[in-house]
Amino acid sequence: MGLIREPKNVDFTVLDKPWTDEELKEFSAFIKLRKEQRKKRLARTATTTATRKKVIA
């Protein structure tokens, strides 16, 4: 991934607002779901790799 530079004579400003309790709960649920999906995907990949090694050997 490359470096993103600001164009000359242009300033980017970001307004940061605090998250509501509902937004925090939604985000936490999303992160938990993604972690579970990642574990399943990694477990599936490890199983496939181990099976391939057995077949080749």
C-alpha beads as a LAMMPS data file, in Angstrom:
LAMMPS data file: protein, C-alpha beads

57 atoms
56 bonds

1 atom types
1 bond types

-500.0 500.0 xlo xhi
-500.0 500.0 ylo yhi
-500.0 500.0 zlo zhi

Masses

1 110.0

Atoms # bond

1 1 1 0.000 0.000 0.000
2 1 1 1.416 3.321 -0.990
3 1 1 1.698 6.581 0.844
4 1 1 -1.238 8.945 0.353
5 1 1 -0.168 12.564 0.184
6 1 1 -2.274 15.658 0.536
7 1 1 -2.422 17.835 -2.569
8 1 1 -0.655 21.191 -2.225
9 1 1 -2.723 24.006 -0.691
10 1 1 -5.401 21.559 0.507
11 1 1 -5.956 20.626 4.143
12 1 1 -8.049 17.646 5.162
13 1 1 -9.866 17.953 8.460
14 1 1 -11.712 15.197 10.256
15 1 1 -14.426 15.792 12.782
16 1 1 -14.316 13.154 15.489
17 1 1 -17.519 12.513 17.382
18 1 1 -17.907 10.039 20.241
19 1 1 -19.677 6.761 19.483
20 1 1 -23.033 6.068 21.069
21 1 1 -23.521 2.955 23.189
22 1 1 -25.580 1.399 20.386
23 1 1 -22.833 2.015 17.821
24 1 1 -20.238 0.481 20.148
25 1 1 -22.384 -2.634 20.643
26 1 1 -22.918 -3.000 16.875
27 1 1 -19.202 -2.606 16.204
28 1 1 -18.274 -5.120 18.917
29 1 1 -20.751 -7.639 17.490
30 1 1 -19.308 -7.112 14.010
31 1 1 -15.727 -7.645 15.210
32 1 1 -16.735 -10.789 17.120
33 1 1 -18.452 -12.196 14.016
34 1 1 -15.432 -11.470 11.812
35 1 1 -13.059 -13.153 14.294
36 1 1 -15.254 -16.284 14.311
37 1 1 -15.357 -16.328 10.512
38 1 1 -11.568 -15.934 10.369
39 1 1 -11.019 -18.827 12.795
40 1 1 -13.260 -21.071 10.687
41 1 1 -11.470 -20.082 7.482
42 1 1 -8.017 -20.628 8.995
43 1 1 -9.060 -23.994 10.446
44 1 1 -10.390 -25.060 7.047
45 1 1 -7.136 -23.991 5.348
46 1 1 -4.984 -25.820 7.918
47 1 1 -7.034 -28.997 7.473
48 1 1 -6.736 -28.808 3.700
49 1 1 -2.976 -28.236 3.898
50 1 1 -2.512 -31.172 6.301
51 1 1 -4.571 -33.424 4.017
52 1 1 -2.481 -32.457 1.001
53 1 1 0.726 -33.267 2.879
54 1 1 -0.589 -36.728 3.770
55 1 1 -1.601 -37.465 0.180
56 1 1 1.748 -36.307 -1.245
57 1 1 3.853 -38.150 1.345

Bonds

1 1 1 2
2 1 2 3
3 1 3 4
4 1 4 5
5 1 5 6
6 1 6 7
7 1 7 8
8 1 8 9
9 1 9 10
10 1 10 11
11 1 11 12
12 1 12 13
13 1 13 14
14 1 14 15
15 1 15 16
16 1 16 17
17 1 17 18
18 1 18 19
19 1 19 20
20 1 20 21
21 1 21 22
22 1 22 23
23 1 23 24
24 1 24 25
25 1 25 26
26 1 26 27
27 1 27 28
28 1 28 29
29 1 29 30
30 1 30 31
31 1 31 32
32 1 32 33
33 1 33 34
34 1 34 35
35 1 35 36
36 1 36 37
37 1 37 38
38 1 38 39
39 1 39 40
40 1 40 41
41 1 41 42
42 1 42 43
43 1 43 44
44 1 44 45
45 1 45 46
46 1 46 47
47 1 47 48
48 1 48 49
49 1 49 50
50 1 50 51
51 1 51 52
52 1 52 53
53 1 53 54
54 1 54 55
55 1 55 56
56 1 56 57
